[in-house]
């Protein structure tokens, strides 16, 4: 999709140079990708302390009982 944007040439050139991108399009695409990944990481961090967990849960015991059930 073609889009016309008025972007700061200094920022684009610096991003292109620092990121070793051959074109402005590559620099903008990489920047958008990084922005999206970062926002998703922040959403995951927001989940901390929102999920209750069982301190007594033993993942090894659960894994072992899963294997026993699969063998039968």
C-alpha positions as CSV (number, residue, x, y, z in Angstrom):
1,X,0.0,0.0,0.0
2,X,1.5,3.3,-1.1
3,X,1.5,6.0,1.6
4,X,2.9,9.5,1.6
5,X,4.2,10.7,4.9
6,X,6.0,13.8,5.9
7,X,8.9,12.4,8.0
8,X,11.9,14.1,9.5
9,X,14.7,13.4,7.0
10,X,17.3,13.6,9.8
11,X,15.6,10.9,11.8
12,X,15.1,8.7,8.8
13,X,18.7,9.0,7.7
14,X,20.0,8.3,11.3
15,X,17.7,5.2,11.6
16,X,18.8,4.0,8.2
17,X,22.5,4.5,9.1
18,X,22.3,3.0,12.6
19,X,20.1,0.1,11.5
20,X,22.2,-0.6,8.4
21,X,19.1,-0.3,6.2
22,X,19.6,0.2,2.5
23,X,16.5,2.3,2.0
24,X,14.2,4.6,3.9
25,X,11.4,2.0,3.4
26,X,13.5,-0.7,5.2
27,X,14.2,1.7,8.0
28,X,10.6,2.7,8.5
29,X,9.4,-1.0,8.3
30,X,12.0,-2.0,10.9
31,X,11.0,0.8,13.2
32,X,7.4,-0.1,13.0
33,X,8.1,-3.8,13.6
34,X,10.2,-2.8,16.6
35,X,7.5,-0.5,17.9
36,X,4.9,-3.2,17.6
37,X,7.0,-5.8,19.4
38,X,7.8,-3.4,22.2
39,X,4.2,-2.5,22.7
40,X,3.3,-6.2,22.9
41,X,6.1,-6.8,25.5
42,X,4.7,-3.9,27.6
43,X,1.2,-5.6,27.5
44,X,2.7,-8.8,28.8
45,X,4.5,-7.0,31.6
46,X,1.1,-5.4,32.6
47,X,-0.1,-9.0,33.3
48,X,2.4,-9.5,36.1
49,X,0.7,-9.9,39.5
50,X,-2.7,-10.3,37.8
51,X,-2.8,-14.1,37.7
52,X,-3.1,-16.2,40.8
53,X,-0.8,-19.2,41.1
54,X,-0.6,-22.2,43.4
55,X,2.6,-22.2,45.4
56,X,2.1,-25.9,46.0
57,X,1.9,-26.8,42.3
58,X,4.6,-29.3,41.3
59,X,5.3,-29.1,37.6
60,X,7.5,-32.2,37.8
61,X,4.8,-34.3,39.4
62,X,2.2,-33.1,36.9
63,X,4.5,-33.9,34.0
64,X,5.1,-37.3,35.4
65,X,1.4,-38.1,35.7
66,X,0.9,-36.8,32.1
67,X,3.4,-39.4,30.9
68,X,1.8,-42.2,32.9
69,X,-1.6,-41.3,31.3
70,X,-0.2,-41.2,27.8
71,X,1.4,-44.7,28.3
72,X,-1.9,-46.3,29.3
